[in-house]
């Protein structure tokens, strides 16, 4: 069987794996909550399955005393078949688990620990078998290569690794740029599943074409060429430690990179795709050069790369510096990102297959163990970074801390002498000695000392760091700012007061309870409380409510009120599990821009269906649609309006003051048509004072009249266009916009 077929198989497999990861992660968030713990659970289970599969696959191959030439090939085909089936089953398993959690009892609704334990366990049941099959493909394919192309087997891992990374690059870009926008998540998943099933059928087809021996052939001996000799026990243990540490540091740094470069790339799904594609493209480049050099530089492969690892890990400090003279356009933000993370990724793309090849010498069993250890580091890295290092140190110092193990490895490389007796050294020497290494130390010190980040530009600030984000409250040019990971969230504006007063004053009866989804600066929550009603606010980030008093001096008094409730949770998850709670008004203002990842989960028909169940008869949902927003376009506006119109019988639309967006009031019963005076009469004195607080020269009647005079029909802002579907969980029109922006309005 031609080796090119193995390359093609692994390229397709890598493509499908990344598609599954993206879609499964999003499906899990839609069902179980858009929280960092939930994201970490999904990614950890995914990575753990890959590591477990790599180890089990190697174990299966290693314990086979003899085999026919087609047996490992068919086992590999079976693994790909199972992966293809997973694309069809996992969404159904998530749906079943979601329904089980909803009916699991009150402790699952309110006890977050119990909820995450239950949902995390179900995610593991849903994903682990298929991810294990993904991980097993490496050792099984290596065993197939040993049976059909034995002379090439000593470097088979690096060959397959390069193909897999190439497919992963395409799996990162093609769905994000093309498939999801046009087809949605479900059909994109079907495409990946179909490709896996075709791949499996092709593997079985080739297995039947192989010439079969009349008896099983003995397991071929491990190749003993100089560059592939099996290291002794101490060196083997060292190689495994290196694989674990590089996997841990790299994946932990990826979390830091996302925080650092979101400031420049913007808070959109394409930002993560750029970071991941840059990482994968550089990794592929490194693995390509390793494969080209593997037969000619046996004893010195990777020596210079080991020496440079620590310095390369700190390069993002320079390229994430906002004072760097680089234009702010998106293409230049991509340039910043690629230059920052590319060199380290390329070095590790060179070194990872180098270490696995050194450890395994072509033995699939040993390769499975080695790669499994590398993935184990990749499982722990994001957890340590997101939950411990970043909240404790922030992104700059987190990067420094994560670079320290790499500097230690570089020191070992600089001081170790090349081994003549056994070239399969743990960390090769001969990379130029100590002098170049200490030069990298000096350069690293300069990087840390003379670079800055966006936080450093805000001298008067209050900063909190947690597992969700770095949250900053600051004052700039007389305006108070709220920033999450460097992205501005909101401002002190009457627009957020209208989000409370307009729906409350439009009710046909006095309100008793209200719900605010998304805290922001707390203005809407504060305005709701001015009505003297029981008010609950749900906020995803635990640090945001801590800044309430920075923006409003009366915040400490308000949070002590028995009718004020602040809940840290995912807004949609809160609604779907608060079965007995009813509200007269639900108001929501998702974080900007409107194209923020997962924002569609608060704009979709499924969200509105959940909200309707918690509105009292005649209750009103206030939805905010920004239009002066980098994520807005007419298609997004149409999809948003269609979803709201499809979900509620009655919708009223009011363009806000200044033309920043639309206040949309939705209800199952007709919404009272009142004039400005009648709306004002519904308000208690404290609410009237709150409404005009920042407009001392205006009366409440004037402020309401400014909205009422420009009321529009929902049909006016939702053109009849069958090509634009309403926002749904499966069709996040607002988040995926590349093709329509490319083709123009």
Secondary structure, DSSP 8 states (H G I E B T S, - for coil): --HHHHHHHHHHHHHHHHHHHHHHHHHHHHHH-S-HHHHHHHHHHHHHHHHHHHHHHHHHHHT-SEE-TTHHHHHHHHHHHHHHHHHHHHHHHHHHHHHHHHTS-HHHHH-HHHHHHHHHHHHHHHHHHHHHHHHHHHHHHHHHHHHH-GGGGGGHHHHHHHHHHHHHHHHHHHIIIIIHHHHHHHHHHHHHHHHHHHHHHHHHHHHHHS---SS-EE-------GGG----HHHHHHHHHHHHHHHHHHHHHHHHHHHHHHHHH-SSHHHHHHHHHHHHHHHHHHHHHHHHHTTT-TTTTTHHHHHHHHHHHTHHHHHT-TTSS---SHHHHHHHHHHHHHHHHHHHHHHHHHHHHHHHTT-HHHHHHHHHHHHHHHHHHHHHIIIIIHHHHHHHHHHHHHHHHHHHHHHHHHH----SS-S--SS---SSHHHHHHHHHHHHHHHHHH---GGGG-SSEEEEE-SS-EEEEEEETTEEEEEETTEE---S-HHHHHHHHHHHHTSSS---EEEEE--TTSHHHHHHHTTT-EEEEEES-TTGGGGHHHH-TTHHHHHTSTTEEEEES-HHHHHHH-TT--EEEEEE---SSTT-TTGGGGTSHHHHHHHHTTEEEEEEEEEEEESSSTT--HHHHHHHHHHHHHH-SEEEEEE-GGGSEEEEEEESS------HHHHHHTS-HHHHHHHTTT-TTS-HHHHHHHHHTTEE-GGGSS---TTS----SS--TTT--HHHHHH--
